[in-house]
Amino acid sequence: MLNTETVADPGKGTLCFENTEIAFRHSSNTDLKRAYWLFRMININFFVKMGPSLTNFAMKIGLPIKPVIKATIFKHFCGGETISECNSTIANLYEGKVGTILDYSVEGEDDEQVFDHTRDEIILTIKRASGDNAVPITVFKVTGVGRFSLLEKLDAGAVLTAEEELEWQKIQQRVLFICTKAYETGVPVMIDAEETWIQNTIDLLALNMMRKFNKGKAIVYNTYQLYRHDKLASVKQDYAIAVKEGFILGAKLVRGAYMEKERRRAAEMGYTCLIQPDKQSTDKDYDAALHFCIDNISRIAFVAGTHNENSCRVLADLLNEKKVHHNHSHVYFSQLLGMSDNLSFNLADAGYNVAKYVPYGPVRSVLPYLFRRAQENTAIAGQMSRELSLILKEKKRRGV
């Protein structure tokens, strides 16, 4: 369950994102050295571009590279292949006051049996989280429990066949089953955002689940990608609905994860892209969403999913300014495992609620996630140099 408001002093702790001793306290010297070489490799565009095809080819012809992948990029960005393999990562994070969001990161499947299996796996993450403050939130993607092309057809307003109608009912039943289990156990569950051309259907599903389960507590969270120019308005519109209908809005705020794909598709198909015109516009809307959520904290529970240091500072300062407890149950910071530890652990040390996404799943199945992480990282101006500079600073402090 989410932490309750027990901190008497809303200004507890001194927040400094440069403190590498706190940021890497959970990392051994071996971990630090592996992270250094891994980020140096990711910084090489050739490796990132050729890595997926070379790795898939090597695995296809039977080269024994799985142990290498598991000991390097997989170990850094993932908790394990199973929930039980994630337990050491969960414990390690929680020693630093950082929670875990178990993320079953199998992608690209298109089979009813696999969708049922994924539903069952998400239920297992909810059961694992039940009663354990070290796992405060859970998450899933609708495309993990339903066919992408069917969601695309729904978004386009196309008429479904009888068979597709049945398939759509099964998707809704899987989502309902997951959210019901979350409600019964009191474990919040976030529904991740996806591509714009299936997102309207996901938004409607999420809103219906909130109507059903968020009456007394935020159980279901929808995700708002603020690199879309229409999503700040969506947060405000959904809040108005929540107030009118008497439920708590659950919102995960992120910048976004599909920018290049979105722009490419819009150009190819000749429609106006929903992505913001520039980064400054995204940053402005993201921080405006933080202000809006804090101003309406009694009715909005939100997770600020961001690796942006300035946005983390904005939210931390807002909590102090509005005299909101750092560990208020309606506010969480979140980052990805293996990234921005200077944000996660320093925020947690200052008393704020923090949880990291911890992806898991079979190595082969999680590879698309891993390579997307690497590709996204190289697309973030200065991100790799920032990570490397902090690692180097800590290595120098330790003398290793």
HURAZI-V528412 format. One record per pair of residues at least 24 apart in sequence whose C-alpha atoms are under 10 Angstrom apart, sorted by the first residue. I is the first residue (numbers start at 1). J is the second residue. If there is no record, write none. Layout:
i = (I/I)
j = (J/J)
This chain:
i = (1/1/1/1/1/1/1/1/1/1/1/1/1/1/1/2/2/2/2/2/2/2/2/2/2/2/2/2/2/2/2/2/2/2/2/3/3/3/3/3/3/3/3/3/3/4/4/4/4/4/5/5/5/5/5/5/5/6/6/6/6/6/7/7/7/7/7/7/7/8/8/8/9/9/9/9/9/9/10/10/10/10/10/10/10/10/10/10/10/10/10/11/11/11/11/11/11/11/11/11/11/11/11/12/12/12/12/12/12/12/12/13/13/13/13/13/13/13/13/14/14/14/14/14/15/15/15/15/15/15/15/15/15/15/15/16/16/16/16/16/16/16/17/17/17/17/17/17/17/17/17/17/17/17/18/18/18/18/18/19/19/19/19/19/19/19/20/20/20/20/20/20/20/20/20/20/20/20/21/21/21/21/21/21/21/21/22/22/22/22/22/22/22/22/22/22/22/23/23/23/23/23/23/23/23/23/23/23/23/23/23/24/24/24/24/24/24/24/24/24/25/25/25/25/25/25/26/26/26/26/26/26/26/26/27/27/27/29/29/29/29/29/30/31/31/31/32/32/32/32/32/33/33/33/33/34/34/34/34/34/35/35/35/35/35/35/35/35/35/35/36/36/36/36/36/36/36/37/37/38/38/38/38/38/39/39/39/39/39/39/39/39/39/39/39/40/40/40/40/41/42/42/42/42/42/42/42/42/43/43/43/43/43/43/43/43/43/44/45/45/45/45/47/47/48/48/48/48/48/48/48/48/49/49/49/51/51/52/52/52/52/52/55/55/56/56/59/66/66/67/69/69/69/70/70/70/73/73/73/73/73/74/74/74/74/74/74/74/75/75/76/76/76/76/77/77/77/77/77/77/77/77/77/77/77/77/78/78/78/78/78/78/78/78/78/78/78/78/78/78/78/78/79/79/79/79/79/79/79/79/80/80/80/80/80/80/81/81/81/81/81/81/81/81/81/82/82/82/82/82/83/83/83/83/83/83/83/84/85/85/86/86/86/86/87/89/89/90/90/90/90/91/91/92/93/93/93/93/93/93/94/94/94/94/94/94/94/95/96/96/96/96/96/97/97/97/97/97/97/97/97/97/97/97/97/97/97/98/98/98/98/98/98/98/98/98/98/98/98/98/98/98/98/98/99/99/99/99/99/99/99/99/99/99/99/99/99/99/99/99/100/100/100/100/100/100/100/100/100/100/100/100/100/100/100/100/100/101/101/101/101/101/101/101/101/101/101/101/101/101/101/101/101/101/101/101/101/102/102/102/102/102/102/102/102/102/102/102/102/102/102/102/103/103/103/103/103/103/103/103/103/103/104/104/104/104/104/104/104/104/104/104/104/104/105/105/105/105/105/105/105/105/105/105/105/105/105/105/106/106/106/106/106/106/106/106/106/106/106/106/106/107/107/107/107/107/107/107/107/107/108/108/108/108/108/108/108/109/109/109/109/109/109/109/110/110/110/110/110/110/110/111/111/111/112/112/112/112/112/112/113/114/114/114/115/115/115/115/115/115/115/115/115/116/116/116/116/116/116/117/117/118/118/118/118/118/119/119/119/119/119/119/119/119/120/120/120/120/121/121/122/122/122/122/123/123/123/123/123/123/124/124/125/125/125/126/126/126/126/126/126/126/126/126/126/127/127/127/127/128/129/129/129/129/129/130/130/130/130/130/130/131/131/131/132/133/134/135/135/135/136/136/136/136/136/136/136/136/137/137/137/137/137/137/137/137/137/137/137/137/137/137/138/138/138/138/138/138/138/138/138/138/139/139/139/139/139/139/139/139/139/140/140/140/140/140/140/140/141/141/141/141/141/141/141/142/142/142/142/142/142/142/142/142/142/142/142/142/142/143/143/143/143/143/143/144/145/145/145/145/145/145/146/146/146/146/146/147/148/148/148/149/149/150/151/151/151/151/151/151/152/152/152/152/152/152/152/153/153/153/154/154/154/154/155/155/155/155/155/155/155/156/156/156/156/157/172/175/175/175/176/176/176/176/176/179/179/179/179/179/179/179/180/180/180/180/180/182/182/182/183/183/183/183/183/183/183/184/184/185/186/186/186/187/187/187/188/188/188/188/188/188/188/189/189/189/189/189/189/190/190/190/190/190/190/190/190/190/191/191/191/191/191/191/191/191/192/192/192/192/192/192/192/193/193/193/193/193/193/193/193/193/193/194/194/194/194/194/194/195/195/195/195/195/195/195/196/196/196/196/196/196/196/197/197/199/199/203/203/206/207/207/207/207/207/210/210/210/210/210/211/211/211/211/211/211/211/212/213/213/214/214/214/214/214/214/215/215/215/215/215/215/216/216/216/217/217/217/217/217/217/217/217/217/218/218/218/218/218/218/218/218/218/218/218/219/219/219/219/220/220/220/220/220/221/221/221/221/221/221/221/221/221/221/222/222/222/222/222/222/222/223/223/223/223/223/223/223/223/223/224/224/224/224/224/224/224/224/225/225/225/225/225/225/225/225/225/225/225/226/226/226/226/226/226/226/226/226/226/226/226/226/226/226/227/227/227/227/227/227/227/227/227/227/227/227/227/227/227/227/227/227/227/228/228/228/228/228/228/228/228/228/228/228/229/229/229/229/229/229/229/229/230/230/230/230/231/231/231/231/231/232/232/232/232/232/232/232/232/232/233/233/235/235/235/235/236/236/236/239/239/239/239/239/240/242/242/243/243/246/247/247/248/248/248/248/248/248/249/249/249/249/249/249/249/249/250/250/250/250/250/250/251/251/251/251/251/251/251/251/252/252/252/252/252/252/252/252/252/253/253/253/253/253/253/253/253/253/253/253/253/254/254/254/254/254/254/254/254/255/255/255/255/255/255/255/255/255/255/256/256/256/257/257/257/258/258/259/260/260/283/283/283/284/286/287/287/287/287/288/290/290/290/291/291/291/293/293/294/294/294/294/294/294/295/297/297/297/297/297/298/299/300/300/301/301/301/301/301/302/302/302/302/302/303/303/303/303/303/303/303/303/304/304/304/304/304/304/305/305/305/305/305/305/305/305/305/306/306/306/306/306/306/307/307/307/307/307/307/307/307/307/307/307/308/308/308/308/309/309/309/312/312/312/313/313/316/316/316/319/325/325/325/326/326/326/326/327/327/327/327/328/328/329/336/338/339/339/339/339/339/340/340/340/340/341/341/341/342/342/342)
j = (129/130/131/132/133/134/135/136/137/185/186/187/188/219/329/99/131/132/133/134/135/136/137/186/187/188/218/219/327/328/329/330/331/332/353/133/134/136/327/328/329/330/331/332/353/325/327/328/329/330/324/325/326/327/328/329/330/325/326/327/328/329/324/325/326/327/328/351/352/325/326/327/320/323/324/325/326/351/319/320/321/322/323/324/325/326/327/328/350/351/352/316/317/319/320/321/323/324/325/326/350/351/352/320/325/326/327/349/350/351/352/326/346/347/348/349/350/351/352/346/347/349/350/351/313/316/317/343/346/347/348/349/350/351/352/313/342/343/346/347/349/350/309/312/313/340/341/342/343/344/345/346/347/390/342/343/346/390/393/342/343/345/346/390/393/394/341/342/343/345/346/390/391/392/393/394/395/397/342/345/346/393/394/395/397/398/96/341/342/343/344/345/346/347/348/349/394/96/340/341/342/343/344/345/346/347/348/349/390/391/394/96/341/342/345/346/390/391/394/395/92/95/96/341/345/394/89/92/93/94/95/96/341/345/92/93/341/394/395/398/399/400/400/72/75/76/391/392/394/395/400/391/392/395/400/71/72/73/75/76/72/73/75/76/77/338/339/387/388/391/387/388/389/390/391/392/395/72/388/72/73/76/374/388/73/339/374/377/378/383/384/385/387/388/391/384/385/387/388/374/73/371/373/374/375/377/378/384/374/375/377/378/379/383/384/385/388/378/374/375/378/379/374/375/371/372/373/374/375/376/377/378/371/374/375/371/374/367/368/370/371/372/364/367/364/367/364/363/364/363/363/364/367/362/363/364/338/367/370/371/374/338/359/360/363/366/367/370/337/338/337/338/339/370/336/337/338/339/357/358/359/360/369/370/373/374/102/103/104/105/336/337/338/357/358/359/360/361/363/366/369/370/103/337/338/357/358/359/360/361/358/359/360/361/362/363/105/359/360/361/362/363/364/365/366/121/359/360/361/362/121/124/125/128/359/360/361/128/360/361/358/359/360/361/128/337/358/134/135/356/358/134/135/134/134/337/344/345/355/356/133/134/135/345/348/354/355/134/344/345/346/348/349/133/134/344/345/346/347/348/349/350/351/352/353/354/355/133/134/135/136/333/334/344/345/346/347/348/349/352/353/354/355/356/132/133/134/135/136/137/332/334/344/348/353/354/355/356/357/358/129/133/134/135/136/137/138/334/335/336/337/354/355/356/357/358/359/125/126/129/134/135/136/137/138/139/189/190/334/335/336/337/355/356/357/358/359/126/128/129/135/136/137/138/139/140/355/356/357/358/359/360/138/139/140/141/356/357/358/359/360/361/138/139/140/141/144/357/358/359/360/361/362/366/140/141/144/358/359/360/361/362/365/366/367/368/369/370/141/144/359/360/361/362/363/364/365/366/367/368/369/141/143/144/361/365/366/367/368/369/143/144/147/148/365/366/368/143/144/145/146/147/148/365/143/144/145/146/147/148/149/145/146/147/145/146/147/167/170/171/145/144/145/146/142/143/144/145/146/147/170/171/174/144/145/146/170/171/174/144/145/143/144/145/146/174/144/145/146/171/174/175/177/178/145/174/177/178/178/361/178/181/182/189/177/178/179/180/181/182/178/181/182/187/189/178/179/181/182/183/185/186/187/188/189/181/182/185/187/187/182/185/186/187/188/182/184/185/186/187/188/185/186/187/187/187/355/187/355/356/186/187/188/189/332/353/354/355/182/186/187/188/189/190/219/220/221/303/332/355/356/357/182/187/188/189/190/191/219/220/221/357/178/188/189/190/191/192/220/221/357/175/178/189/190/191/192/193/175/190/191/192/193/194/202/171/172/174/175/191/192/193/194/198/199/201/202/205/206/171/192/193/194/198/202/171/170/171/172/173/174/175/170/171/172/174/175/171/195/197/198/197/198/198/197/198/199/200/201/202/195/196/197/198/199/200/201/197/198/201/197/198/200/201/196/197/198/199/200/201/202/197/198/200/201/201/205/205/206/209/205/206/208/209/212/206/209/210/212/213/219/220/209/212/213/219/220/213/219/220/212/213/214/217/218/219/220/213/219/219/217/218/219/218/219/220/214/217/218/219/220/221/250/218/219/220/221/222/250/219/220/221/222/223/250/251/252/303/220/221/222/223/224/250/251/252/221/222/223/224/225/252/254/222/223/224/225/252/253/254/256/257/258/223/224/225/256/257/258/225/256/257/258/259/261/262/225/228/258/262/273/274/275/262/265/223/224/234/238/250/238/241/242/249/250/242/247/248/249/250/241/242/245/246/247/248/249/247/247/248/242/246/247/248/249/250/242/245/246/247/248/249/246/247/248/247/248/249/250/299/300/301/329/330/247/248/249/250/251/299/300/301/302/329/330/248/249/250/301/248/249/250/251/301/248/249/250/251/252/253/300/301/302/303/249/250/251/252/253/302/303/250/251/252/253/254/256/302/303/305/251/252/253/254/255/256/286/289/252/253/254/255/256/257/258/275/282/285/286/253/254/255/256/275/276/281/282/283/284/285/286/287/288/289/254/255/256/257/258/259/274/275/276/277/278/279/280/281/282/283/284/285/286/255/256/259/273/274/275/276/277/281/282/285/273/274/275/276/277/281/282/285/274/275/276/285/274/275/285/286/289/282/284/285/286/287/288/289/290/292/285/289/289/292/293/300/289/292/293/292/293/296/299/300/299/299/300/299/300/299/299/300/297/298/299/300/301/330/293/296/297/298/299/300/301/302/299/300/301/302/303/330/293/300/301/302/303/304/330/331/301/302/303/304/305/331/332/333/334/286/287/289/290/293/302/303/304/305/306/333/334/282/286/303/304/305/306/307/334/279/282/283/285/286/304/305/306/307/308/282/305/306/372/373/376/372/376/376/376/379/308/310/311/311/311/311/312/314/315/314/314/315/318/315/318/319/330/331/318/319/322/324/330/331/322/324/328/329/330/331/330/330/330/331/328/329/330/331/332/329/330/331/332/333/330/331/332/333/334/353/354/355/331/332/333/334/335/354/332/333/334/335/336/354/355/356/357/333/334/335/336/340/343/333/334/335/336/339/340/341/342/343/344/383/335/340/343/383/340/342/343/343/344/347/343/347/347/350/352/352/351/352/353/350/351/352/353/351/352/353/354/352/353/353/373/387/373/377/383/384/387/383/386/387/390/387/390/391/387/390/391)
